[in-house]
């Protein structure tokens, strides 16, 4: 969404009209669910996706018609047998889509799109709130800054979800999506696996902080897309960072002793995810040390996932990175649903 809002600001500034296509409801085996979006201009899809295939093709054509008419629209789609076969699915489904027409002179939307980037950069928990119907006014919300854009009813702000959701109250409907989280992924150790992992995580929307006690590894040129790269003392992490309940920790230093010291310090902070590279045999020994020498509780120790990553028979640093990224994606999705 960050990329889409940047592109929206750039094109509106250049005088281009746009259509923001949003799935507001989906049932059955549809390719994407509520909150999936794509941005369409005069030459077709610009960025984002609502799942590809037949639904996306149809919606792109409708969006081009909306550009011509200059009026927002709502439309429902039912996937027929031919659509299902084209999408490689085993059953059909229904999709409701809102086409928000954004004229080239829409100063309110331009200001909102421009205001989004500093909020992303600040690390704020950020929600995009889109009114469905009545022109489709958009707003941004953070607890610190309040509402930016059109007015939002209190009943919406009281129910801000983690996952994209359509909120209804009588005739009013709003599509609400958290588009930025304050949580970061702290990667301890900047070796070969970390160098493969960080770009993957950044690409799928995680904000990564790289940490190592070796200056030759904690180098910006090795991690050009990371949010931060720091040289730290693994014996005194509190001098550099305090992890919160929204944060993730991936521990993959050059030795068991360092991994153990880091776990002893960060588990007290109760981050939402702690993954440690290594074997199950190593994990059992480290767990005993953390319990006996550092006084960690069973509850704190149960926060640790080790070996880190999904079991996909990964061997190379790149393959291991894929398994870790997949595990964090799954954890992010399930953690948000549970809340």
C-alpha positions in Angstrom: 0.0 0.0 0.0 2.9 2.3 0.6 4.0 2.0 -3.0 0.5 2.5 -4.2 0.0 5.7 -2.2 3.3 7.0 -3.5 2.3 6.3 -7.1 -1.1 7.9 -6.5 0.5 11.1 -5.2 2.9 11.2 -8.2 0.2 10.7 -10.8 -2.4 13.0 -9.2 0.4 15.7 -9.1 0.9 15.1 -12.8 -2.8 15.8 -13.5 -3.9 12.2 -14.1 -7.3 10.8 -13.0 -7.3 7.4 -11.3 -9.5 4.6 -10.1 -8.8 2.8 -6.9 -10.3 -0.7 -7.1 -11.1 -2.4 -3.8 -12.6 -5.8 -3.0 -15.1 -5.1 -0.3 -16.5 -8.6 0.2 -15.6 -12.1 -1.1 -17.1 -15.5 -0.6 -16.1 -18.9 -1.9 -12.8 -19.6 -3.6 -11.9 -16.2 -4.8 -8.3 -15.3 -5.6 -8.1 -12.4 -3.1 -10.2 -11.3 -0.1 -11.6 -8.2 1.4 -9.2 -5.2 1.2 -7.3 -6.3 -1.9 -6.7 -3.2 -4.1 -5.3 -2.1 -7.4 -4.8 1.3 -8.9 -5.9 1.9 -12.5 -5.1 4.7 -14.9 -5.8 5.6 -18.5 -3.5 2.9 -19.7 -4.8 0.2 -17.4 -3.5 -1.3 -14.1 -0.7 0.7 -12.5 0.1 -1.3 -9.4 -1.5 -3.6 -6.8 -3.6 -6.7 -7.6 -7.0 -8.1 -6.7 -5.9 -11.6 -7.6 -5.2 -11.7 -11.3 -7.2 -13.8 -13.8 -10.8 -13.3 -14.9 -11.8 -11.1 -12.0 -8.9 -8.7 -12.3 -9.3 -8.5 -16.1 -13.0 -7.7 -15.7 -12.4 -5.1 -13.0 -9.7 -3.4 -15.1 -12.2 -3.0 -17.9 -14.9 -1.6 -15.5 -12.3 0.8 -14.1 -11.5 2.2 -17.5 -15.3 2.8 -18.0 -15.4 4.5 -14.6 -12.6 6.8 -15.8 -14.6 7.7 -18.8 -17.8 8.3 -16.8 -16.1 10.2 -14.0 -18.3 8.5 -11.4 -17.5 5.9 -8.7 -19.3 2.6 -8.9 -20.0 -0.7 -7.0 -20.2 -4.0 -8.9 -20.6 -7.7 -8.0 -19.0 -10.5 -9.8 -19.8 -14.2 -9.8 -17.1 -16.6 -11.0 -18.6 -19.1 -13.5 -17.2 -22.5 -14.5 -15.0 -21.0 -17.2 -13.6 -18.4 -14.9 -12.8 -21.1 -12.3 -11.0 -23.2 -14.8 -8.9 -20.2 -16.0 -8.0 -19.4 -12.4 -7.0 -23.0 -11.7 -9.6 -23.2 -8.9 -11.9 -26.1 -7.8 -15.0 -24.0 -7.0 -16.4 -20.6 -7.7 -17.2 -17.6 -5.6 -18.6 -14.1 -5.4 -16.8 -10.8 -5.2 -18.0 -7.3 -4.5 -15.8 -4.5 -5.8 -15.9 -0.8 -5.3 -14.4 1.5 -8.0 -13.4 4.8 -6.5 -13.0 7.5 -9.1 -10.3 10.0 -8.2 -10.4 13.1 -10.5 -7.1 14.7 -11.5 -8.0 17.9 -9.5 -8.8 16.0 -6.2 -6.7 18.0 -3.8 -8.0 16.1 -0.7 -6.8 12.7 -2.0 -3.5 14.2 -3.2 -2.9 15.6 0.3 -3.8 12.3 1.9 -1.4 10.4 -0.4 1.4 12.8 0.3 0.8 12.7 4.0 1.1 8.9 4.0 4.8 8.6 3.4 5.9 10.5 6.6 3.5 8.3 8.6 5.0 5.1 7.1 8.5 6.4 7.8 7.7 7.2 11.4 6.7 3.6 12.1 3.2 4.5 13.3 0.4 2.1 13.4 -1.5 3.3 10.4 -5.0 2.5 9.0 -6.5 3.4 5.6 -10.2 3.9 5.9 -12.2 4.0 2.6 -15.9 5.0 2.5 -17.8 2.7 0.2 -20.2 4.7 -1.9 -20.9 8.4 -1.5 -17.8 9.3 -3.5 -15.5 6.9 -1.7 -13.7 9.5 0.5 -10.4 8.1 2.0 -8.9 8.8 5.4 -5.7 7.8 7.3 -5.7 7.2 11.0 -3.0 6.9 13.6 -3.4 7.1 17.4 -0.8 9.9 17.6 -2.1 12.1 14.7 -5.8 11.2 14.7 -7.7 11.3 11.4 -6.1 12.7 8.2 -8.6 13.3 5.4 -12.3 13.0 5.5 -14.2 12.7 8.7 -14.6 9.1 10.1 -17.5 8.1 12.4 -16.6 7.1 16.0 -18.1 3.7 15.5 -15.5 2.9 12.8 -12.5 4.2 15.0 -13.8 2.0 17.9 -13.4 -1.1 15.8 -10.2 -0.7 13.9 -9.2 -4.3 12.8 -5.8 -5.7 12.1 -6.9 -7.5 9.0 -8.8 -5.8 6.1 -12.5 -5.7 7.0 -15.7 -4.1 5.7 -17.5 -2.3 8.6 -21.2 -1.6 8.3 -23.7 0.5 10.3 -27.1 0.9 8.7 -26.5 2.3 5.2 -22.9 3.3 5.9 -20.0 1.1 4.9 -16.2 1.5 5.3 -13.4 -0.7 4.2 -10.7 -0.5 6.9 -7.2 -1.9 6.7 -4.1 -1.5 8.8 -1.4 -0.6 6.3 1.5 -0.1 8.6 2.5 -1.7 11.9 5.0 -0.3 14.5 6.6 -3.8 14.7 10.0 -4.4 13.3 12.0 -7.5 12.5 15.3 -7.4 14.5 17.8 -9.7 12.8 20.8 -10.5 15.1 23.7 -11.6 13.0 24.5 -10.3 9.5 25.9 -13.4 7.9 25.0 -15.2 4.7 21.5 -16.2 5.7 20.6 -12.7 7.0 21.9 -11.2 3.7 19.4 -13.4 1.8 16.6 -12.9 4.4 16.4 -9.1 4.8 15.5 -8.3 1.1 12.8 -11.0 1.1 11.2 -9.6 4.3 11.5 -6.0 3.2 9.8 -6.9 -0.1 6.8 -8.4 1.7 6.3 -5.4 4.0 8.4 -6.1 7.1 10.7 -3.4 8.4 14.1 -4.9 9.2 16.8 -3.8 11.6 20.1 -5.5 11.2 22.5 -6.0 14.2 25.9 -7.5 14.5 29.0 -6.9 16.7 31.3 -7.1 13.7 31.6 -3.8 11.7 32.6 -5.7 8.6 29.2 -7.4 8.5 27.0 -4.7 9.9 27.5 -2.6 6.7 24.8 -0.5 4.9 26.1 -1.7 1.5 25.2 -5.3 2.5 21.7 -4.3 3.4 20.6 -1.3 1.2 16.9 -1.9 1.8 17.0 -2.4 5.6 15.5 0.3 7.8 18.6 0.3 10.0 22.0 -1.4 10.2 23.7 -1.2 13.6 27.0 -2.4 15.1 26.1 -3.4 18.7 27.4 -5.2 21.8 25.6 -8.5 22.1 26.3 -8.4 25.8 24.3 -5.2 26.3 21.4 -5.0 23.8 19.4 -2.7 26.1 21.8 0.1 25.2 20.7 -0.1 21.6 17.1 -1.4 21.5 14.1 -2.5 23.5 11.8 -4.9 21.7 8.0 -4.5 22.1 5.1 -6.8 21.8 4.7 -6.0 18.0 8.4 -6.9 17.2 10.0 -10.0 15.7 13.4 -11.4 16.5 15.5 -13.6 14.2 18.6 -14.8 16.0 21.3 -16.2 13.7 24.7 -15.1 15.0 28.0 -16.9 14.4 27.9 -19.0 17.6 25.6 -20.7 20.2 27.0 -18.6 23.0 25.9 -15.3 21.3 22.5 -16.8 20.4 22.0 -17.7 24.1 23.0 -14.3 25.4 20.6 -12.6 23.0 17.7 -14.8 23.9 18.4 -14.2 27.6 18.0 -10.5 27.1 15.1 -10.2 24.6 12.8 -12.9 25.9 12.0 -10.7 28.9 10.6 -8.2 26.5 8.0 -10.7 25.2 8.2 -9.9 21.4 5.5 -11.5 19.3 8.0 -13.9 17.6 11.5 -15.2 18.4 13.2 -17.5 16.0 16.6 -19.1 16.5 18.7 -20.8 13.9 20.1 -24.2 14.8 19.2 -27.9 15.4 16.7 -29.3 17.9 19.5 -30.9 19.9 21.2 -27.5 20.3 17.8 -25.9 21.2 17.3 -28.4 24.1 20.7 -27.5 25.5 20.2 -23.8 25.2 16.8 -24.0 26.8 18.3 -25.7 29.8 21.0 -23.0 30.1 18.4 -20.2 29.8 16.3 -21.7 32.5 19.1 -22.6 35.0 21.6 -19.8 34.5 19.3 -16.9 33.4 16.2 -17.8 35.3 13.8 -17.6 32.4 10.3 -19.1 32.9 8.8 -21.9 30.9 6.3 -19.4 29.5 9.1 -17.2 28.2 11.0 -20.1 26.8 8.0 -21.3 24.9 8.1 -18.1 22.9 11.1 -19.5 21.0 10.8 -21.1 17.6 13.8 -23.3 16.8 14.9 -24.4 14.4 13.7 -21.2 12.7 11.7 -21.4 9.5 9.2 -23.8 8.0 10.3 -27.3 7.3 10.9 -27.4 3.5 14.2 -29.3 3.4 16.1 -26.0 2.9 19.9 -26.2 2.6 21.4 -23.1 1.1 21.3 -19.7 2.7 18.8 -18.5 0.1 16.5 -21.5 0.7 16.8 -21.1 4.5 15.9 -17.4 4.1 12.8 -18.4 2.1 11.7 -20.8 4.9 12.1 -18.1 7.5 10.3 -15.5 5.5 7.4 -17.9 4.9 7.2 -18.5 8.7 7.1 -14.8 9.5 4.4 -14.2 6.9 2.3 -17.0 8.4 2.9 -15.7 11.9 2.0 -12.2 11.0 -1.3 -13.3 9.4 -2.3 -15.7 12.3 -1.1 -13.3 15.0 -3.3 -10.5 13.6 -6.3 -12.8 13.3 -6.0 -14.1 16.8 -6.1 -10.5 18.1 
